[in-house]
Amino acid sequence: MVPTAAGVRVPGRRPRRRPQPRPQHPTARSRGGAGPGPAGRRRRRRCRRRPGHVTAGAVVIGDGPRATEARLLVGAVLITSAAGVLLGWSSSSELPPAALVTGLALAAIATVAHLTVRVTAPDADPILLPIAFLLNGLGLVFVQRVDMATGSELAAAQAVWTAVSVGAFCALLLFLREVRVLARLQYTFGLLTIVLLLSPLIPGLTAGVINGAQLWIDVFGLRFQPGEIAKLTMVVFLAAYLERNRALLSVATQRIGPVLLPAPRHLAPLLVATGAALVIMAGLRDLGSALLFFGAFLAMLYVATGRLAYPALGVVAFSIGATIAYQLFGHVRVRVSIWLDPWADVTGSAYQLAQSLFALATGGLTGTGLGFGRPQDIPFSATDAIFVVIGEELGLLGATAILLLYLTIAMRGLKIAQTARDEFSTLLATGLTVFIAFQTFVIIGGLTRLVPLTGITLPFVSYGGSSLLSNYLLIALLLRISDESRAAVLGRSTHQGPGEPGA
C-alpha cells in the first residue's frame, strides 16, 4: 500500500513520479558544470568555502576580516606609492626609481604585518592596521617632501623606524596571546612607567636638553624618547587597577563639600601614581604628554565607575594645574600669549604658528599640489607641523581625509572597547583609543589655533621613531583585544585559526 494524492492507501498502485525539471537553456553547461542551470548553481554552492580554506593547492581568500584587511592594505600601498611617484615627478620629469623601491619595501612590510595578524589574531578588526599603514606611508611621503625642501635626511631614518615598529608590532602579537596576562603585572607596569619617565634624567643615559625639553635618552648613539612607551605602560596600570577596584571606587563614603568620594585608601594609590607621572612630565617640560596622560586617566576613571563627579573634579584640577603651570613656566606663558594673539610677534615667538596659518590659507580647498608648497618656511615642519604641510599641498580636502582616517581609528577603537569580553580589556581599549584620539586633537588643534600649541607628534605621520613604535604597539594591543572578543562570540579559542576545528 502506497500513499496517493488523496491520502488513501490503495494496494498495488505505484507511487506517482516526480515531475522532471525543465530542459536547461541551450547555453547551459552539462551536468556538474558551473553554468546558469540548477546543476551549476548547486555546484557553486558546494564550492563555497570559509576564508582561508585550502582547495586544490590554492588559498581562497573569501570575505572574512583578514580578506578585507588584505584588500585595504593593497589600497594603502598603492596610494602611498602613487603619492611617492607624484612627489618625484614634481621635481623631475622621469619616473623616480627610489619611489618604486620604497613602494616595494612598503608592500613587503605590509605583507609581513598582514600574515602575522592572519596567523596570530585571525578574528581581529580588519580596519585598524590598513589605516595605520596608510597614515604611516603618507607620513613617509611628506617627510621626504620636507627633506627635498630643507636638505635634511629624515625620511631614510623614518623608513628604518617603520620596519622596526612593524617588527615590534608582529612580536607583540606573537608573544602576547592573551591580553589579561598584562593585568597580573599592574604594579610592575606602574613602576616601569615611573622608571621610563625618569630615565632622561639619569647621567650617562640622558641626551640632554633638546628644543627646550629633556625627554630623550642616548643608547649607543641612538636617541629614543622613553616617555612614548610610558604612555602604554601607564594605561595598562590604570586599566588593571581600575578593574580590580572598580566596585570600591564606585561607592562614595567620604564627602568633600558637595562631592562624594570613595575611601582615601582606595583612591590614594591611583592618585599618587598618576600625580607622580604628571609632576615628572611637568618637570621635564613635557606638558603636552602630561595633558594626554590626564585626559586618558579621566576617561578611564569615568568608564570604570560611571560617576560624573570624577570628570567634574578633573576639570577643576586641570584648571588649577594650568594656572600653576602658567605661573611657574615661562614657555607656558609664551605659548598662551601667541595662542591668544599670534600676530603680535609674527617674526619672533609666534613665527611657527603664524607660518602654519599662512600655509593652511595658501592651500585653500584643493592645495598647491604635491611638491609645490613651502615647508621650508615652517619651523619643525617634519615633526610638530607635518599636518600643515599636508594641508598646504593637498588643501582642505586632503586635510579632511586625514582627519577622517583618525576619526575611523577612534570609532573602531571605541567599538572594540564596547564589545570587549571583560572589564580590563574594555578599560585598556578605552585608554589606548583616548590617547591616540586626544593626541591628534591636541596637535591639530594647536596648529589651527583651537588650543595652545604643544610640541607633540601627529600619530603615524610625524617624524619620530619613538612615537611610531609606541603607536604600532598600541594598534597591536587593540587588535589583540578585538580578536579575543570576536573569538569568544564565535566560540573559538584565540589560539585557533579560522579553519581549525571548533571555528
Secondary structure, 3 states (H helix, E strand, C coil): CECCCCCCCECCCCCCCCCCCCCCCCCCCCCCCCCCCHHHHHHHHHHCCCCCCEECCEECCCCCHHHHHHHHHHHHHHHHHHHHHHHHHCCCCCCCHHHHHHHHHHHHHHHHHHHHHHHHCCCCCCCHHHHHHHHHHHHHHHHHHHHHHHCCCCHHHHHHHHHHHHHHHHHHHHHCCCHHHHHHHHHHHHHHHHHHHHHHHCCCCECCCECCECCCEEECCEEECHHHHHHHHHHHHHHHHHHHHHHHHHCCCEEECCEEECCHHHHHHHHHHHHHHHHHHHHCCCHHHHHHHHHHHHHHHHHHHCCCHHHHHHHHHHHHHHHHHHHHCHHHHHHHHHHHCHHHHCCCCCHHHHHHHHHHHHHCCCCCCCCCCCHHHCCCCCCCCHHHHHHHHHHHHHHHHHHHHHHHHHHHHHHHHHHCCCHHHHHHHHHHHHHHHHHHHHHHHHHCCCCCCCCCCCCCCCCCHHHHHHHHHHHHHHHHHHHHHHHHHHCCCCCCCCCCCCC
